[in-house]
Amino acid sequence: MWIDELTSGDERRVRELLLAVREADGRPEVDVDGPLPSEFRGGPHLLADVDGELVGYAHLDTGGDSFGRQVGELFVHPAHRRQGHGTAMVESLVVKAAAEPDKLRVWAHGDHPAAARIAEHSGLTRARELLVLHAEATDGSLWPEPVPRAGITLRTFVPGQDEQAVIDVNARAFDWHPEQGSLTVDELRAEEAEAWFDPQGFFVAVDASDKVVGFHWTKVHPADPNEGGGGRRVGEVYVVGVDPGAQGGGLGRALTLAGLRYLRGQGVGQVILYVEGDNTAALALYERLGFTRYAVDVQYAR
């Protein structure tokens, strides 16, 4: 059943399902209380009930990504997989997006073989790979002190001052990106209100006139339930952006190192990051810094 708004009871049921999925798969990120993650706000919701039990949930972002494509996500409760629910939900997503079927994208987190089979059955093909890389945060030999090129200084983000400058750099650096390039000042300020936000872990590169030419925004997560290590927290290279006019000379590497060293100082056990599978330059940098492939998320398209 598709609904436009989740009631408080619906939200409780969806949260329980997403927490069960997170326990099995490590994602999505969802808290035991508070609002659902932002990617599940707005747009219609699909509740798949069987005999009064919620066995699956899907959300369709009809607002779309930066290129106007509708983006769907769906989850099947671990206790109810391999029973056809995933296929039925994908087909329902396709019907829901029927006005512009060629602009539908559907995420498959973890690139499970079952997701690939469902996609093939539903006439969807692999359109995008988002790699998840990780590195242990205990070895400092690969993360030396950052040395920005002459005329560039690294400092931390100043709330209430740097938002517009960071958004301007972000828009130019990620004009090709389906999600990141459309970030707004209001959305950045909303992130600043989140409990995890720490301006001391948000680095900006400025030139001699204090103009922002790059940034590295880090994030600290609770421990991944699928990882061992006695509840180690996980750091993330959340976003690294360099103004196209300032690229070259190792600025991206310097910003990345500043954030990595900060995360290690916070006592995280490992650091993760997301990078497009075809971004060869970024992949080469991260591999030199000790990152290896951990998982992959795939977008399927009509």
Sequence and secondary structure as in RCSB ss.txt:
>XXXX:A:sequence
MWIDELTSGDERRVRELLLAVREADGRPEVDVDGPLPSEFRGGPHLLADVDGELVGYAHLDTGGDSFGRQVGELF
VHPAHRRQGHGTAMVESLVVKAAAEPDKLRVWAHGDHPAAARIAEHSGLTRARELLVLHAEATDGSLWPEPVPRA
GITLRTFVPGQDEQAVIDVNARAFDWHPEQGSLTVDELRAEEAEAWFDPQGFFVAVDASDKVVGFHWTKVHPADP
NEGGGGRRVGEVYVVGVDPGAQGGGLGRALTLAGLRYLRGQGVGQVILYVEGDNTAALALYERLGFTRYAVDVQY
AR
>XXXX:A:secstr
 EESS  HHHHHHHHHHHHHHHHHHS S   SSSS  GGGSSS EEEEEETTEEEEEEEEETT  TTS EEEEEE
E GGG SSSHHHHHHHHHHHHTTTSGGGEEEEEET  HHHHHHHHHTT EEEEEEEEEEEESS  TTS      T
T EEEE  TTTSHHHHHHHHHHHTTT SSGGG  HHHHHHHHTSTT  GGGEEEEE TT  EEEEEEEEEE   T
T  SSS  EEEEEEEEE GGG STTHHHHHHHHHHHHHHHTT SEEEEEEETT HHHHHHHHHTT EEEEEEEEE
E 
